[in-house]
Amino acid sequence: MDIKIISANIKKYRELKGLTREVVASELEMSVSGYSKIERGEIDLTLTKLQKISEVLGVSASDILNFDVTNIFNISNNQQVQGLGSKESNITNNLNKVDDYTQKYIKMLEDKIQQLESK
C-alpha cells in the first residue's frame, strides 16, 4: 500500500477527531515536525508506530489502512441494528449520512483554506 495514502488517512482521522498535530505528536512522544513528516508521507511507518498512532486516534490500524467513509458512520452495522423500514428507506438514510460526512469534510477544508489565506 502506498505510504501517501496511509499518511492521508492518518490525517483524515486526526482531523475528524478534532486533534491537532501537536496533541498527537505529544501522545506519540515525538516532535511535531517528525509527526508532520508522517502525515506528509515523507517517512515510512513501522507497524509499531502505526499501532501507536491508531491507539491515539482511537481507531484500528486496519481502519487507517483502509479508510472508508462507511467506517465513520458504521453504516453496515447501522443497517442491521435498525431493522426498521424498507431496505430502500435504509439505503436512503445511509446515503444521507455519507452526504453529511462529505459536507462536513468540505466545510472543514474550506475553513482550513480560509485560515491559510488569512495568514
ABEGO torsion letter per residue (X at the ends): XBAAAAAAAAAAAAAAAGBBAAAAAAAAGBBAAAAAAAAAGABBBBAAAAAAAAAAAGBBAAAAABBBAAAAAGAAAAAAAAGBEBAAAAAAAAAAAAAAAAAAAAAAAAAAAAAAAAX
